[in-house]
Amino acid sequence: MCSSLRCGRSCVCARGCEFGQGRRFSDTLFQSRRGCRRGIPESSRMRLFRQLVPHLFTLANLFSGFHAIVVIAQGHFMEGFAFIVLASLFDMLDGILSRAVGVASEFGVELDSLSDVVSFGVAPAYLAYAVHFHQFGGIGMVVSAVPALAGAVRLARFNVQLTTLADKPEFVGLPIPAAALTLSAYLVFFHPRSLPAPWDTAALVGLVLGLAALMVSRMRFLNIPRYTRRYIRQHPVETVVFTLGVLVVVGTKGYALFPLLLLYILGSIVRDSVRRWRQRHAEEWDAESFPGEVK
């Protein structure tokens, strides 16, 4: 069978079936090749299906973020938090699926970033405004918007600096889903019960600004584990710790999410600081040992 769909001319296959001119591409898109039915070869249909599935999960992420905003506006803060968590699961699954079936693409990266801005930028920022910062008027609105703005900048930087579609073990800057879940979990589980009113506001402002700064920083944060044989063999500790963390969060019905994410953030800061310190001192040692070779 010749490939005539690109040129639009009539085509006759080896068994005498004609298609092409006068037929729309959509009419033949999902028709079977067997029995000399008109249409795209089955391999092409399967390729199209494999390309669509990860994008459907990405759109589910976007819809979950939109739904979170709607229910937050209605005063259902816990339900809004649940849909932000659901969006993060869809965000994780779309990346896993796209790499598993080998259909990672620049289009998928852009669509994922646009979805993340809504689900992990706008939705948590609006949750912060609705729960606490609305009482401070315009200033509260500006403070609430900071994580969304920083998240958009972080995603834009990620996209322009992307050199490969392969999975990376580390992120430069705090991933926006981690920042969104940290802020949202604090708002629904610890605000305002953890601190008296004045201190609670100060802590929330510090958390908002701190997460925003970490998102646009150059610090390195570990990626979530990939449950493949190769990854588990190379990173057994990270895999076990992440799995135990998920089980603890599920067992506590989400209450442990904020402290565990806080440990992840603080641990990543310490890890990156130690790495930078070692790198700086190694360069100084090289400069002292080989002064003529270092420019």
C-alpha positions in Angstrom: 0.0 0.0 0.0 1.5 3.3 -1.0 1.3 6.3 1.3 -1.0 8.7 -0.5 -2.6 10.5 2.4 0.2 13.1 2.3 -0.2 14.0 -1.3 -4.0 13.8 -1.6 -4.0 11.8 -4.8 -6.0 8.7 -5.4 -4.3 5.5 -4.4 -5.0 1.9 -5.2 -3.6 -0.8 -2.9 -2.3 -4.2 -4.1 -5.8 -5.8 -3.7 -7.7 -3.0 -5.5 -9.1 -0.8 -2.8 -9.0 2.8 -3.6 -8.7 5.7 -1.2 -7.3 9.2 -1.2 -8.9 11.9 -3.3 -12.3 12.9 -2.1 -11.9 11.2 1.3 -11.2 13.2 4.5 -8.2 12.2 6.6 -10.6 11.8 9.6 -12.7 9.3 7.7 -9.8 6.9 7.5 -8.0 7.6 10.7 -9.2 4.7 12.8 -10.3 2.2 10.1 -8.6 -1.2 10.1 -6.2 -2.3 7.5 -7.3 -5.9 7.7 -9.5 -7.2 4.9 -8.2 -4.3 2.7 -10.3 -1.7 4.5 -9.4 1.8 3.7 -7.3 3.6 6.2 -4.0 4.2 7.9 -1.8 1.2 8.6 -2.4 -0.3 12.1 1.0 0.6 13.3 0.3 4.3 12.6 -3.0 4.1 14.5 -1.2 2.5 17.5 1.4 5.3 17.3 -1.3 7.9 17.4 -2.9 6.2 20.4 0.3 6.0 22.3 0.9 9.7 21.6 -2.6 10.7 22.8 -2.6 8.8 26.1 0.1 10.9 27.9 -1.6 14.1 26.6 -4.9 13.0 28.1 -3.3 12.6 31.5 -1.8 16.1 31.1 -5.2 17.5 30.3 -6.6 15.6 33.3 -4.0 17.5 35.3 -5.2 20.8 33.9 -8.8 20.0 34.5 -8.1 18.9 38.1 -6.4 22.3 38.7 -9.4 24.1 37.2 -11.8 22.1 39.4 -9.7 22.9 42.4 -10.0 26.6 41.7 -13.8 26.3 41.3 -14.4 24.4 44.6 -12.0 26.7 46.5 -14.1 29.7 45.3 -17.1 27.9 46.8 -15.3 27.5 50.2 -14.5 23.8 49.9 -10.8 24.1 50.8 -10.2 20.5 51.6 -11.7 19.4 48.3 -9.6 21.9 46.5 -6.5 20.5 48.1 -7.6 17.0 47.1 -7.8 18.0 43.5 -4.4 19.7 43.6 -3.0 16.3 44.9 -4.9 14.6 42.1 -3.4 16.9 39.6 0.1 16.0 40.9 -0.7 12.3 40.3 -1.7 13.0 36.7 1.4 15.1 36.3 3.6 12.2 37.5 1.8 9.7 35.4 1.9 11.6 32.1 5.7 11.8 32.3 6.0 8.1 33.2 3.7 7.1 30.3 5.4 9.3 27.7 8.8 7.9 28.5 7.5 4.3 28.9 6.0 4.3 25.4 8.7 6.4 23.8 6.6 9.4 22.8 8.2 12.2 24.8 8.0 15.4 22.6 8.4 19.2 22.8 4.7 19.5 22.4 4.1 17.4 25.5 6.6 19.5 27.4 4.9 22.7 26.5 1.4 21.3 27.3 2.6 20.0 30.6 4.1 23.4 31.6 0.8 25.2 30.7 -1.1 22.7 32.8 1.3 23.0 35.7 0.9 26.8 35.8 -2.8 26.4 36.5 -2.7 23.3 38.8 0.4 24.2 40.8 0.6 27.9 40.3 -2.8 29.5 40.2 -4.7 27.0 42.3 -2.5 27.0 45.4 -2.1 30.7 45.1 -5.8 31.2 45.1 -6.1 28.7 48.0 -3.7 30.9 50.0 -5.8 34.0 49.2 -9.1 32.4 50.0 -8.0 30.8 53.3 -6.0 33.7 54.7 -4.7 36.6 52.6 -8.1 37.9 51.4 -8.4 39.8 54.7 -5.4 42.0 53.7 -6.9 43.4 50.5 -4.6 44.3 47.7 -1.4 43.5 49.6 -2.8 40.0 50.4 -3.6 39.4 46.7 -0.1 40.4 45.7 1.5 38.1 48.3 -0.8 35.2 47.3 0.2 35.7 43.6 3.9 35.4 44.3 4.1 31.5 44.1 2.1 31.5 40.8 4.4 34.1 39.3 7.6 32.4 40.5 6.2 29.0 39.2 5.6 30.5 35.8 9.1 31.9 35.6 10.5 28.5 36.7 8.7 26.6 34.1 9.6 29.1 31.4 13.3 28.8 32.4 13.0 25.0 32.4 11.6 25.0 28.8 14.2 27.3 27.3 17.0 25.4 28.9 15.7 22.0 28.0 18.3 20.2 25.9 17.0 16.6 26.1 13.7 14.9 26.6 15.3 12.2 28.7 14.5 12.0 32.4 16.9 13.8 34.7 17.8 12.8 38.2 17.8 16.3 39.5 15.8 19.6 39.0 17.3 23.1 39.0 15.0 24.9 41.4 12.2 23.5 43.5 9.7 21.7 41.3 6.5 23.6 41.1 4.3 20.5 42.1 6.4 20.1 45.3 6.0 23.8 46.1 2.2 23.6 45.5 1.7 20.6 47.7 3.8 22.1 50.5 1.8 25.3 50.6 -1.6 23.6 50.1 -0.9 21.0 52.8 0.1 23.7 55.3 -3.0 25.7 54.6 -5.5 22.8 55.0 -3.8 20.9 57.9 -1.8 23.4 60.0 -3.4 26.8 59.4 -4.4 28.5 61.7 -4.1 25.8 64.4 -0.3 25.7 64.6 0.5 29.3 65.7 -1.2 32.3 67.2 -2.7 34.7 64.7 0.1 37.2 64.3 2.8 34.5 64.1 0.7 32.4 61.8 0.5 35.2 59.3 4.3 35.8 59.5 4.9 32.0 59.0 2.6 31.9 56.0 4.2 34.9 54.4 7.6 33.4 55.0 6.5 30.0 53.5 5.0 31.7 50.4 8.1 33.8 49.8 10.5 31.0 50.6 8.9 28.6 48.2 8.8 31.2 45.5 12.5 31.9 46.0 13.4 28.2 45.9 11.5 27.7 42.7 13.6 30.3 40.8 16.8 29.5 42.6 19.7 27.5 41.2 19.6 24.8 43.9 19.3 21.2 42.9 16.4 19.0 44.1 16.2 15.3 43.6 13.6 14.0 41.1 11.1 11.4 42.3 12.2 7.8 42.0 11.4 5.8 38.8 10.3 2.3 39.6 12.4 0.5 37.1 14.8 -2.3 37.8 17.8 -0.2 36.8 16.8 2.8 38.9 16.0 0.6 42.0 19.4 -1.1 41.7 21.2 2.3 41.4 19.2 4.2 43.9 17.8 1.8 46.5 17.8 4.3 49.4 15.9 7.0 47.5 13.4 4.4 46.3 12.7 3.0 49.8 12.5 6.4 51.4 10.0 7.7 48.8 7.9 4.6 49.1 7.8 4.8 52.9 6.9 8.5 52.6 4.0 7.8 50.3 2.7 5.1 52.7 3.0 7.4 55.7 1.0 10.2 53.9 -1.7 7.7 52.9 -1.8 6.3 56.4 -2.2 9.7 58.0 -4.8 10.8 55.4 -2.5 13.6 54.1 -1.6 15.1 57.5 2.1 14.0 57.1 2.5 15.5 53.7 3.6 19.0 54.8 6.3 17.8 57.3 7.6 15.2 54.8 7.8 17.8 52.0 9.5 20.2 54.4 12.1 17.6 55.2 12.6 17.0 51.5 13.2 20.7 50.9 15.5 21.2 53.8 17.4 18.0 53.0 17.8 19.2 49.4 19.1 22.6 50.6 21.7 20.9 52.9 22.7 18.4 50.2 23.2 21.2 47.5 25.0 23.4 50.0 27.5 20.6 50.8 27.9 19.8 47.2 28.7 23.5 46.4 31.1 23.7 49.4 33.0 20.6 48.2 33.2 21.8 44.7 34.5 25.2 45.8 37.1 23.7 48.1 38.2 21.2 45.4 38.7 24.1 43.0 40.7 26.0 45.6 42.8 22.9 46.2 43.5 22.5 42.5 44.5 26.1 42.3 47.0 25.7 45.1 48.4 22.4 43.9 48.7 23.4 40.2 49.0 27.2 40.2 50.5 27.2 36.7 47.8 25.2 35.1 44.7 27.0 36.5 43.7 30.2 34.7 
